[in-house]
Amino acid sequence: GRSTPRFVRVVNALTQVCLVYRADRRAAPEVWFQDLACGWHYLAPSFTCYFRLAVAHLGVRGWQGCYAPCGADPVARQWMRLYCPERLHANDRAAEAAEAGG
């Protein structure tokens, strides 16, 4: 079906978060993240779920990169290491499991 994007937030000069409204207007908009390579990555099924993820990552700039294959940028990782190391560890373990196929 046809989708209509609505840009929510520019994460930095080159990346952004977008609400995608599907053709079925009754469904909640999905949240997607565009990385530096201009690839789109699914983040959450609704804005509420996205907001919960943002709170879990303490709103650190660039946390969305944790959900892209390239991972969070070095500056975001440094801030996460300081403010939410448990999320950084959990995201790293999930990425390792995905690479191992499990």
N, C-alpha and C positions, 0 to 999 in steps of 0.2 A: 504494500500500500504506500501511499504518499505520506511523507513526513514533513513537518514544518519545524525548522530549528528556531529557537529563541536564545540568544546569547545572554548568559547570566553574568559571567565575570571573566575578565581577562586576568589570568593568573600572573603573567608577566608579559613582556612585550611580544612574545611569540606563541604563547599557549593560552588556551581558553577553555571555559566550561560552558556547556550548552544544554538547555532543556530541549528535548525533541518530542514534539507532539505528533503522535501517530494519526492516521486517518480517522480512527475511532476516537472521537473527542471525549468519550466517556472515560477512557483510560487515563490514568495519571501520566504526566510527561516523564520520560526517562531522562537521566542525566548522563551526559557523555563528556569526555575530556579529549582535547586535541593537543598532541604532544609537539615537540620541536620539529619532528619529521613530517608534520601535518597529518599524522595518522589519528584516527578516532578510536577511542577506547571507552567501553561501557563502564560506568561507575556505579549507578544505582537505578532501581526501578521507579523511584519517585524522589521528589525534592526532600521529603521528610527523611528518607533513608540517607540521602546525600548529606543532609544537615547533621544527622547522627554521626556519620563518618567524619565530617569536618570537626565536630566536637571531640570525638575520640582522638583526632590528630591535633587537637588544640588550635585548629585554624592556622597551623604553620604554613607559610607561603610555599606552594609547590608540593604539598602532600599528595595531590592527585597523581603525581608521577609514579607513586608507589604502585598504582594499578595499571601501569603501562609496561610493556615488555622491556623498555629501556630503563625503567626505574626512576626514582626521584633524582633530581640533579644534585650535585655535590653540596651546594649551599643549603638546599632543603634538608638533605641528610644531616648536615652539621647542626642545623636548628632542631631537627627531630632528636638527634642524639642528646642535645641539651634539655629540651622540654618534654619529650615523650619517647624516651628510649624503649619502653615496652612495645609501643606501636611499631617502631623501626625494626625491632627484633622480630615481632610477629609478621610484619610484611616481608622481611628478608627470608624467614623460614617458609612462608607461603610461596615465594618466588622460587626457592630451592626445590620445594616439593613439585611445583609445576614443571620445572626443568627436568626433574627426574621422572616425570610422567606419572606422578601419584598425587 
